[in-house]
Amino acid sequence: MSKSKTKVKKEFDDFAKKITKLESLRQQLNALDTKGFETEARLIRAKLKDTDAIPQITKEINSLKNKIERRHTKPMVSRKDRKEHEEIIKENKKMQARINELQRLIKKKRRVFTKKQLDDKEVKYVRDIPKLEKELGDLINRFDRHTSSAKIKIDSGVGFVVDSKFDDFIRNIKGELSERLRDKELFMDETLKYDLGEQKKIFADRYKKLVHDFHKKYKDKLNNDLKKEVKQKFNSELRKKLDDEKKKLVDSLMKKNARRMEKERKEVREKLHKHYREKEDALKKNVRKQKESLKRKMDKLKKQEKNLLAKSKGKDAEIERIKKRYGFLRDKENEKFEKLKKDQAEKFRRLKDEEEKKFGNKLKEEKKKIFEEEEELRKVLKLKEAEIESKEKEFYRKIKSLQSKRVMDAKERKRHENIIRAKRKELVRLKKFHEKSIRKKKEELQGKMKKEKLNLEKIFRDKRNEDEKELVAREKEIERKLKEAESKKKEAGRIAEREMREIERIKKGIDLEKEKIKRDEEERLAEIESKEKENADREVKKEKDRLKKDLEEKVAKIKKEHDATVKRETSRKEKEMKERLEKELELRLNDAVARKEKELQRKKQEVEKHIMEQAKKIFA
């Protein structure tokens, strides 16, 4: 789609370019002086409508230009003269274009000037017409001078001969024309004089006829206008007064009929109200009876409901008793279980305290024994240490004494040192042995205590397991009893639920029965009421239709009487008013006609005077 649009646009642009080219070629051809080459110019103009012939047209125009240039090129005319001649031609073309433009403008402004009434804008537009006409005259004179005067030099002898011959020729023509003109003027004067007399007679006859026709037409028009005006006024006055009388008459009759109809409507309304009251009382009585019957049935149903409620209350008391019994048993069993648990816990705590006490006493005795043995060993060790220290002191004392004496030899001294070292070693060994024996006894005592503790814990655990087993067995027994009680409770609940369902079913049945009875009674009442209402409505409708018919007949009768009265009174009043108004209008018409005739005579005199003045001016 876009490609086709582009193609069309391109073709259109090409065509527009070709048209522009043809227009420029036409302008070139129009600009050429084609005198002597009219055939070639005509052929080129015939081709200017063909867009495909542009190259050929261009070629032919160029060829024509060359021919025209060759024609103007004469050996006796100098280049300067040719140039001046070309300038004159150009100036002539410009002047011709300006003349055409001014002529068009003046013509256009003259069209505006011929209008009957001009506004300010149009007055300004046409104000410069004389100026433009003057400019146009000057241009035409200049153009004539330019076209008549060639700038090429003429031989003086040839010019003199031609001028003298031409002057003689012109003089002869002027003389002949002057004689002819004089003869023509004399003939025209005589003809005009004769025609003027004839025209005066014709004009006088026509004037009389026109005045007579004008007076006749004016009089006819005046009479017609007056009659028409009188008739219109008469009709309008008559219609107005008739409408007023008719309105008064209608109002009085309407008031009279309205009072009568209001009275009849009141009677009909009272009858209808009475009928409705009777029907309403009968319907209320019937409804009251139905309500009393329904109330009796409802009382009966309420008694049945009370009996059922008493039965359901007895069942509820039984269920409550079963519930209380079950709660008492459950509380009792729970109390027993709690007491047993408490006793077992107390027993277990007491046993644990006793075992812990025994174990503590035994542990204290063992600790005491170990402490005593440690004390003995420490004492022995202290004695040995004291002995060794005393011996060391003795030995050092001896050494010192020997040193002081300086009699002890080295060998003896060495022997004594070895003895002391050996004793020291023995002392260290004894110390280690005693420490080892104490540690061993301590470890034995700890192992024994550990075994005793484990043994006690095992005894305690076994005892506790036995107690727990017993508690679990008792708990299971209690749970069994509770389950039995629960099953009994469920059974009692099921029985109670069954009883309650039965009671609910009975209650529902009673409610349904009540609803059914109520619905049936309501339907029956509604049916009776609707039937009564339908009957009442039918009767009321019949009564209404009858009354409506009577009322319509009466209204039609009253309307007929009213229309006849109105018509009669209106025609009478119309006749009277018409006669009175006709008399009044005839008098007015006569006065108006007299006034108009006087005015007509005055205007006639003025017109005759004016026409005579105009005729005098024309013939003068």
PAVO-65789 format. One line per 3 residues: number of its first residue (from 1); for each residue x, y, z of C-alpha. Coordinates in Angstrom, 3 decimals. Layout:
% residues N
NUM> X Y Z | ... $
END
This chain:
% residues 620
1> 0.000 0.000 0.000 | 2.797 2.409 0.978 | 4.748 1.504 -2.214 $
4> 1.741 2.259 -4.413 | 1.227 5.592 -2.573 | 4.909 6.486 -3.122 $
7> 4.640 5.553 -6.794 | 1.489 7.675 -7.278 | 3.112 10.598 -5.467 $
10> 6.218 10.310 -7.660 | 4.114 10.213 -10.837 | 2.128 13.234 -9.621 $
13> 5.354 15.188 -8.906 | 6.711 14.334 -12.381 | 3.453 15.437 -13.991 $
16> 3.494 18.707 -11.986 | 7.075 19.391 -13.167 | 6.055 18.751 -16.780 $
19> 3.056 21.113 -16.451 | 5.362 23.794 -14.990 | 7.781 23.310 -17.888 $
22> 4.952 23.589 -20.440 | 3.757 26.802 -18.740 | 7.252 28.302 -18.919 $
25> 7.491 27.322 -22.632 | 4.072 28.965 -23.270 | 5.349 32.165 -21.613 $
28> 8.504 32.064 -23.768 | 6.377 31.638 -26.904 | 4.053 34.504 -25.878 $
31> 7.080 36.743 -25.301 | 8.316 36.218 -28.889 | 7.348 38.545 -31.795 $
34> 5.920 35.891 -34.152 | 4.953 38.241 -37.030 | 5.670 36.372 -40.251 $
37> 5.945 33.054 -38.333 | 2.285 32.590 -37.338 | 2.091 29.024 -38.749 $
40> 5.099 27.816 -36.706 | 3.730 29.529 -33.562 | 0.278 27.940 -34.094 $
43> 1.836 24.459 -34.484 | 3.893 24.934 -31.294 | 0.770 26.133 -29.362 $
46> -1.124 23.020 -30.513 | 1.601 20.848 -28.956 | 1.698 22.793 -25.626 $
49> -0.987 20.486 -24.137 | 1.081 17.306 -24.670 | 3.483 16.640 -21.736 $
52> 5.418 14.014 -23.714 | 6.303 16.530 -26.474 | 8.330 18.865 -24.160 $
55> 11.759 18.134 -25.792 | 10.337 18.677 -29.308 | 8.535 21.905 -28.222 $
58> 11.779 23.228 -26.661 | 13.651 22.448 -29.864 | 11.018 24.144 -32.069 $
61> 10.873 27.287 -29.822 | 14.678 27.610 -29.988 | 14.483 27.235 -33.800 $
64> 11.750 29.917 -33.954 | 13.852 32.262 -31.772 | 16.791 31.886 -34.189 $
67> 14.534 32.612 -37.198 | 13.092 35.748 -35.510 | 16.596 36.970 -34.623 $
70> 17.798 36.374 -38.212 | 14.757 38.285 -39.519 | 15.514 41.330 -37.322 $
73> 19.204 41.271 -38.196 | 19.551 43.761 -41.136 | 22.822 45.159 -42.340 $
76> 21.576 48.817 -42.348 | 20.462 48.640 -38.597 | 23.288 49.081 -36.089 $
79> 23.679 47.117 -32.854 | 22.874 50.198 -30.771 | 19.586 50.780 -32.658 $
82> 18.671 47.121 -32.253 | 19.325 47.324 -28.524 | 17.183 50.457 -28.227 $
85> 14.444 48.758 -30.215 | 14.529 45.733 -27.874 | 14.299 48.051 -24.859 $
88> 11.280 49.788 -26.437 | 9.631 46.386 -26.986 | 10.262 45.407 -23.333 $
91> 8.921 48.735 -22.121 | 5.871 48.320 -24.366 | 5.188 44.899 -22.824 $
94> 5.450 46.320 -19.310 | 3.140 49.200 -20.225 | 0.651 46.789 -21.838 $
97> 0.638 44.638 -18.674 | 0.100 47.709 -16.465 | -2.726 48.944 -18.771 $
100> -4.470 45.546 -18.530 | -4.069 45.539 -14.751 | -5.501 49.080 -14.418 $
103> -8.430 48.222 -16.708 | -9.288 45.159 -14.587 | -9.031 47.174 -11.348 $
106> -11.199 50.050 -12.675 | -13.790 47.581 -13.960 | -13.896 45.857 -10.548 $
109> -14.224 49.175 -8.668 | -16.926 50.402 -11.061 | -18.977 47.282 -10.272 $
112> -18.794 48.212 -6.580 | -19.540 51.891 -7.414 | -22.827 50.978 -9.169 $
115> -24.359 49.752 -5.893 | -27.246 51.862 -4.497 | -25.747 52.275 -1.023 $
118> -22.054 52.020 -0.046 | -20.494 51.627 3.385 | -17.303 53.448 4.532 $
121> -15.028 50.637 3.413 | -16.534 50.545 -0.109 | -16.390 54.372 -0.386 $
124> -12.662 54.272 0.406 | -12.272 51.457 -2.145 | -13.929 53.379 -5.048 $
127> -12.574 56.860 -4.158 | -9.424 56.533 -6.331 | -11.296 55.606 -9.602 $
130> -10.637 59.061 -11.258 | -6.967 58.831 -10.325 | -6.693 55.331 -11.835 $
133> -8.555 56.444 -14.997 | -6.152 59.361 -15.379 | -3.168 57.045 -14.950 $
136> -4.701 54.649 -17.503 | -5.174 57.504 -20.031 | -1.548 58.635 -19.584 $
139> -0.292 55.087 -20.042 | -2.391 54.577 -23.207 | -1.038 57.854 -24.668 $
142> 2.528 56.867 -23.805 | 1.968 53.405 -25.250 | 0.558 54.910 -28.458 $
145> 3.574 57.195 -28.695 | 5.956 54.291 -28.150 | 4.251 52.062 -30.657 $
148> 3.858 54.833 -33.282 | 7.413 56.131 -32.994 | 10.096 53.780 -34.254 $
151> 13.600 54.672 -33.192 | 15.093 53.811 -36.592 | 16.316 56.846 -38.590 $
154> 14.260 57.825 -41.707 | 15.568 59.597 -44.827 | 14.548 63.330 -44.813 $
157> 13.451 63.449 -48.478 | 11.282 60.367 -48.144 | 9.789 61.761 -44.933 $
160> 8.948 65.141 -46.552 | 7.208 63.562 -49.571 | 5.252 61.127 -47.416 $
163> 4.259 63.852 -44.940 | 3.076 66.269 -47.659 | 1.060 63.587 -49.465 $
166> -0.362 62.325 -46.165 | -1.317 65.882 -45.097 | -3.177 66.475 -48.406 $
169> -4.958 63.176 -47.999 | -5.972 64.055 -44.441 | -7.198 67.540 -45.444 $
172> -9.419 66.125 -48.204 | -10.879 63.532 -45.817 | -11.499 66.216 -43.150 $
175> -13.292 68.480 -45.676 | -15.563 65.678 -46.884 | -16.309 64.603 -43.351 $
178> -17.111 68.191 -42.291 | -19.682 68.585 -45.137 | -21.267 65.240 -44.339 $
181> -21.413 66.139 -40.643 | -23.139 69.478 -41.361 | -25.752 67.812 -43.581 $
184> -26.269 65.153 -40.941 | -26.696 67.749 -38.192 | -29.321 69.667 -40.190 $
187> -31.235 66.475 -40.913 | -31.014 65.411 -37.264 | -32.284 68.820 -36.029 $
190> -35.348 68.633 -38.257 | -36.004 65.016 -37.303 | -35.582 65.791 -33.617 $
193> -37.946 68.760 -33.771 | -40.621 66.636 -35.392 | -40.009 63.746 -32.987 $
196> -40.095 66.122 -29.999 | -43.591 67.323 -30.895 | -44.796 63.778 -31.369 $
199> -43.120 62.663 -28.127 | -44.749 65.544 -26.212 | -48.194 64.420 -27.386 $
202> -47.489 60.774 -26.559 | -46.026 61.761 -23.167 | -49.078 63.905 -22.324 $
205> -51.472 61.060 -23.234 | -49.427 58.540 -21.270 | -49.183 60.908 -18.320 $
208> -52.974 61.350 -18.200 | -53.519 57.623 -18.485 | -50.935 56.893 -15.764 $
211> -52.438 59.479 -13.419 | -55.925 58.039 -14.006 | -54.690 54.431 -13.469 $
214> -52.703 55.469 -10.421 | -55.732 57.218 -8.862 | -57.951 54.250 -9.623 $
217> -55.473 51.730 -8.174 | -54.855 53.904 -5.137 | -58.585 54.298 -4.534 $
220> -59.205 50.546 -4.969 | -56.307 49.716 -2.683 | -57.483 52.235 -0.118 $
223> -61.026 50.831 -0.177 | -59.752 47.241 0.039 | -57.331 48.085 2.846 $
226> -60.015 49.952 4.749 | -62.536 47.152 4.252 | -59.965 44.583 5.297 $
229> -58.935 46.621 8.324 | -62.571 47.225 9.274 | -63.390 43.556 8.835 $
232> -60.394 42.475 10.918 | -61.206 44.954 13.684 | -64.866 44.002 13.543 $
235> -64.056 40.279 13.744 | -61.511 40.763 16.529 | -63.890 42.940 18.571 $
238> -66.755 40.541 17.934 | -64.615 37.519 18.858 | -63.346 39.241 21.986 $
241> -66.802 40.224 23.214 | -68.233 36.831 22.284 | -65.432 35.107 24.199 $
244> -66.117 37.279 27.248 | -69.860 36.553 27.093 | -69.227 32.876 26.454 $
247> -66.830 32.728 29.386 | -69.333 34.402 31.719 | -72.102 32.095 30.534 $
250> -69.937 28.976 30.844 | -68.745 30.012 34.328 | -72.309 30.516 35.565 $
253> -73.473 27.195 34.073 | -70.380 25.397 35.366 | -70.979 26.672 38.900 $
256> -74.596 25.604 38.715 | -73.729 22.133 37.349 | -70.808 21.767 39.790 $
259> -73.131 22.328 42.757 | -75.588 19.765 41.395 | -72.825 17.210 40.653 $
262> -71.226 17.748 44.074 | -74.570 16.991 45.704 | -75.004 13.798 43.644 $
265> -71.368 12.761 44.296 | -71.942 13.223 48.036 | -75.012 10.973 47.912 $
268> -73.086 8.283 45.973 | -70.154 8.511 48.422 | -72.474 8.083 51.424 $
271> -74.117 5.025 49.806 | -70.709 3.460 49.086 | -69.438 4.168 52.632 $
274> -72.559 2.569 54.115 | -72.177 -0.513 51.884 | -68.476 -0.815 52.765 $
277> -69.180 -0.510 56.500 | -71.759 -3.315 56.347 | -69.356 -5.593 54.450 $
280> -66.470 -4.719 56.794 | -68.560 -5.524 59.905 | -69.600 -8.907 58.436 $
283> -65.997 -9.718 57.524 | -64.700 -8.708 60.995 | -67.341 -10.908 62.647 $
286> -66.317 -13.894 60.526 | -62.606 -13.296 61.246 | -63.316 -13.031 64.988 $
289> -65.080 -16.436 64.923 | -62.157 -18.011 63.067 | -59.681 -16.502 65.555 $
292> -61.617 -17.911 68.531 | -61.607 -21.397 66.924 | -57.876 -21.105 66.309 $
295> -57.304 -19.976 69.909 | -59.110 -23.073 71.240 | -56.941 -25.334 69.114 $
298> -53.801 -23.489 70.243 | -54.785 -23.941 73.924 | -55.220 -27.679 73.324 $
301> -51.777 -27.871 71.732 | -50.252 -25.894 74.632 | -51.672 -28.447 77.122 $
304> -50.096 -31.300 75.123 | -46.842 -29.387 75.084 | -46.956 -28.912 78.891 $
307> -47.470 -32.678 79.392 | -44.517 -33.424 77.162 | -42.410 -30.848 79.010 $
310> -43.320 -32.512 82.365 | -42.230 -35.896 80.947 | -39.009 -34.401 79.604 $
313> -38.335 -32.785 83.028 | -38.662 -36.234 84.712 | -36.186 -37.649 82.215 $
316> -33.848 -34.708 82.838 | -33.978 -35.357 86.623 | -33.074 -39.047 86.013 $
319> -30.150 -37.996 83.816 | -28.977 -35.508 86.457 | -29.143 -38.216 89.145 $
322> -27.049 -40.582 86.963 | -24.592 -37.788 86.302 | -24.279 -36.993 90.037 $
325> -23.768 -40.663 90.886 | -21.098 -41.023 88.219 | -19.377 -37.843 89.479 $
328> -19.445 -39.117 93.082 | -17.893 -42.475 92.056 | -15.272 -40.759 89.967 $
331> -14.365 -38.362 92.804 | -14.160 -41.277 95.284 | -11.862 -43.302 93.014 $
334> -9.720 -40.252 92.333 | -9.449 -39.615 96.083 | -8.407 -43.251 96.718 $
337> -5.841 -43.087 93.945 | -4.413 -39.803 95.240 | -4.228 -41.212 98.807 $
340> -2.476 -44.371 97.576 | -0.028 -42.308 95.585 | 0.635 -40.154 98.634 $
343> 1.180 -43.206 100.894 | 3.539 -44.824 98.409 | 5.520 -41.602 98.046 $
346> 5.716 -41.206 101.852 | 6.807 -44.849 102.281 | 9.376 -44.493 99.516 $
349> 10.717 -41.277 101.053 | 10.904 -42.840 104.530 | 12.715 -45.936 103.208 $
352> 15.082 -43.758 101.282 | 15.814 -41.655 104.390 | 16.474 -44.799 106.471 $
355> 18.829 -46.293 103.890 | 20.629 -42.983 103.478 | 20.949 -42.709 107.261 $
358> 22.370 -46.263 107.571 | 24.749 -45.665 104.710 | 25.835 -42.335 106.265 $
361> 26.497 -43.931 109.667 | 28.484 -46.772 108.080 | 30.406 -44.258 105.984 $
364> 31.182 -42.211 109.072 | 32.495 -45.326 110.935 | 34.716 -46.328 108.014 $
367> 35.968 -42.765 107.673 | 36.702 -42.734 111.416 | 38.666 -46.012 111.171 $
370> 40.673 -44.743 108.220 | 41.327 -41.481 110.014 | 42.533 -43.364 113.140 $
373> 44.842 -45.594 111.075 | 46.154 -42.521 109.277 | 46.767 -40.885 112.624 $
376> 48.687 -43.961 113.859 | 50.771 -44.093 110.712 | 51.440 -40.387 110.956 $
379> 52.509 -40.832 114.580 | 54.852 -43.728 113.671 | 56.182 -41.688 110.778 $
382> 56.711 -38.703 113.026 | 58.520 -40.902 115.576 | 60.759 -42.326 112.860 $
385> 61.395 -38.869 111.496 | 62.162 -37.619 114.972 | 64.484 -40.571 115.522 $
388> 66.248 -39.977 112.222 | 66.519 -36.276 112.951 | 67.946 -37.011 116.385 $
391> 70.411 -39.465 114.850 | 71.327 -36.899 112.190 | 71.798 -34.304 114.795 $
394> 73.898 -36.743 116.784 | 75.871 -37.607 113.703 | 76.428 -33.954 112.799 $
397> 77.334 -33.249 116.344 | 79.858 -36.088 116.250 | 81.189 -34.851 112.930 $
400> 81.555 -31.423 114.309 | 83.266 -32.816 117.361 | 85.540 -34.912 115.184 $
403> 86.235 -31.941 112.956 | 87.007 -29.942 115.946 | 89.338 -32.622 117.078 $
406> 90.537 -33.154 113.535 | 91.385 -36.651 114.415 | 88.698 -38.399 112.318 $
409> 90.085 -39.680 109.133 | 88.428 -39.589 105.831 | 87.544 -43.253 105.791 $
412> 85.644 -43.155 109.027 | 83.885 -40.039 107.916 | 82.831 -41.702 104.673 $
415> 81.523 -44.722 106.567 | 79.436 -42.552 108.782 | 78.072 -40.637 105.763 $
418> 77.092 -43.926 104.103 | 75.313 -45.022 107.280 | 73.459 -41.722 107.389 $
421> 72.543 -41.980 103.680 | 71.340 -45.555 104.178 | 69.244 -44.510 107.119 $
424> 67.851 -41.648 105.109 | 66.947 -44.019 102.288 | 65.334 -46.357 104.767 $
427> 63.408 -43.466 106.194 | 62.225 -42.392 102.718 | 61.299 -45.997 101.921 $
430> 59.360 -46.332 105.148 | 57.632 -43.025 104.428 | 56.675 -44.191 100.923 $
433> 55.542 -47.552 102.248 | 53.377 -45.945 104.904 | 51.918 -43.498 102.309 $
436> 51.269 -46.392 99.929 | 49.578 -48.462 102.617 | 47.462 -45.441 103.646 $
439> 46.497 -44.805 99.987 | 45.720 -48.495 99.493 | 43.535 -48.616 102.558 $
442> 41.863 -45.421 101.463 | 41.183 -46.878 97.998 | 39.896 -50.118 99.536 $
445> 37.631 -48.134 101.809 | 36.395 -46.022 98.867 | 35.748 -49.173 96.770 $
448> 33.922 -50.733 99.649 | 31.893 -47.571 100.152 | 31.129 -47.460 96.400 $
451> 29.997 -51.092 96.408 | 27.888 -50.451 99.465 | 26.386 -47.382 97.812 $
454> 25.635 -49.324 94.596 | 24.120 -52.130 96.634 | 21.958 -49.667 98.541 $
457> 20.922 -47.967 95.277 | 20.003 -51.345 93.769 | 17.940 -52.268 96.824 $
460> 16.290 -48.840 96.726 | 15.630 -49.130 92.954 | 14.163 -52.627 93.287 $
463> 11.972 -51.486 96.113 | 10.859 -48.454 94.119 | 10.117 -50.601 91.032 $
466> 8.017 -52.939 93.123 | 6.138 -49.991 94.592 | 5.673 -48.473 91.117 $
469> 4.391 -51.791 89.764 | 1.960 -51.988 92.613 | 0.936 -48.361 91.951 $
472> 0.505 -49.064 88.206 | -1.578 -52.158 89.003 | -3.734 -50.137 91.374 $
475> -3.949 -47.320 88.823 | -5.049 -49.787 86.149 | -7.674 -51.121 88.513 $
478> -8.888 -47.582 89.158 | -8.883 -46.863 85.411 | -10.845 -50.036 84.782 $
481> -13.365 -48.978 87.377 | -13.431 -45.487 85.874 | -13.948 -46.932 82.385 $
484> -16.785 -49.049 83.698 | -18.268 -45.942 85.303 | -17.662 -44.011 82.042 $
487> -19.335 -46.726 79.978 | -22.241 -46.665 82.429 | -22.300 -42.889 82.092 $
490> -22.220 -43.149 78.292 | -24.987 -45.700 78.377 | -26.981 -43.399 80.643 $
493> -26.134 -40.481 78.277 | -27.244 -42.517 75.277 | -30.461 -43.418 77.027 $
496> -30.929 -39.774 78.028 | -30.071 -38.644 74.489 | -32.511 -41.144 73.048 $
499> -35.139 -39.878 75.430 | -34.267 -36.278 74.555 | -34.455 -37.066 70.838 $
502> -37.823 -38.642 71.401 | -38.924 -35.555 73.339 | -37.526 -33.279 70.616 $
505> -39.284 -35.328 67.956 | -42.550 -35.042 69.868 | -41.929 -31.300 70.356 $
508> -41.157 -30.928 66.659 | -44.288 -32.870 65.787 | -46.298 -30.600 68.064 $
511> -44.679 -27.505 66.505 | -45.328 -28.828 63.016 | -48.896 -29.648 63.961 $
514> -49.251 -26.172 65.429 | -47.740 -24.601 62.327 | -49.918 -26.723 60.070 $
517> -53.063 -25.846 62.021 | -52.026 -22.196 62.083 | -51.205 -22.221 58.355 $
520> -54.447 -24.028 57.497 | -56.417 -21.584 59.594 | -54.584 -18.614 58.078 $
523> -55.136 -19.978 54.570 | -58.768 -20.631 55.335 | -59.119 -17.167 56.837 $
526> -57.267 -15.607 53.884 | -59.434 -17.567 51.456 | -62.604 -16.524 53.270 $
529> -61.344 -12.954 53.466 | -60.345 -12.919 49.778 | -63.690 -14.411 48.782 $
532> -65.526 -11.914 50.928 | -63.365 -9.151 49.532 | -63.924 -10.339 45.952 $
535> -67.666 -10.485 46.532 | -67.578 -7.073 48.168 | -65.392 -5.700 45.360 $
538> -67.710 -7.183 42.749 | -70.715 -5.661 44.405 | -68.890 -2.365 44.889 $
541> -67.739 -2.465 41.266 | -71.280 -3.132 40.104 | -72.529 -0.309 42.277 $
544> -69.719 1.937 41.043 | -70.418 1.052 37.392 | -74.111 1.710 37.904 $
547> -73.414 5.001 39.647 | -70.780 5.900 37.060 | -73.233 5.168 34.260 $
550> -75.899 7.264 35.959 | -73.373 10.015 36.553 | -72.160 9.918 32.935 $
553> -75.739 10.028 31.676 | -76.470 12.957 33.951 | -73.213 14.681 32.949 $
556> -74.001 14.113 29.237 | -77.503 15.452 29.756 | -76.200 18.467 31.685 $
559> -73.501 19.007 29.068 | -76.041 18.805 26.257 | -78.301 21.272 28.035 $
562> -75.292 23.452 28.825 | -74.059 23.398 25.190 | -77.551 24.166 23.868 $
565> -77.922 27.043 26.330 | -74.427 28.342 25.548 | -75.075 28.086 21.806 $
568> -78.426 29.804 22.062 | -77.136 32.588 24.283 | -73.970 32.964 22.224 $
571> -75.849 33.239 18.912 | -78.228 35.788 20.432 | -75.397 37.850 21.918 $
574> -73.377 37.491 18.711 | -76.284 38.798 16.628 | -76.830 41.783 18.923 $
577> -73.143 42.629 19.080 | -72.721 42.178 15.348 | -75.519 44.615 14.591 $
580> -74.180 47.152 17.084 | -70.593 46.836 15.873 | -71.620 46.990 12.200 $
583> -73.332 50.312 12.833 | -70.327 51.667 14.730 | -67.881 50.441 12.099 $
586> -69.939 51.820 9.217 | -69.790 55.263 10.786 | -66.053 54.900 11.391 $
589> -65.526 53.607 7.849 | -67.343 56.557 6.304 | -65.230 58.966 8.368 $
592> -62.036 57.141 7.424 | -62.971 57.056 3.706 | -63.684 60.779 3.744 $
595> -60.337 61.471 5.437 | -58.476 59.243 3.001 | -60.163 60.856 -0.040 $
598> -59.135 64.298 1.178 | -55.587 63.074 1.678 | -55.686 61.406 -1.755 $
601> -56.744 64.670 -3.420 | -53.920 66.499 -1.684 | -51.356 63.871 -2.724 $
604> -52.763 63.879 -6.276 | -52.212 67.610 -6.540 | -48.665 67.256 -5.178 $
607> -47.867 64.453 -7.666 | -49.273 66.428 -10.607 | -47.234 69.431 -9.593 $
610> -44.083 67.314 -9.267 | -44.637 65.606 -12.654 | -45.169 68.946 -14.399 $
613> -41.962 70.324 -12.913 | -40.045 67.235 -14.040 | -41.546 67.433 -17.542 $
616> -40.565 71.108 -17.810 | -37.014 70.231 -16.771 | -36.860 67.402 -19.322 $
619> -38.227 69.425 -22.254 | -36.203 72.486 -21.308 $
END
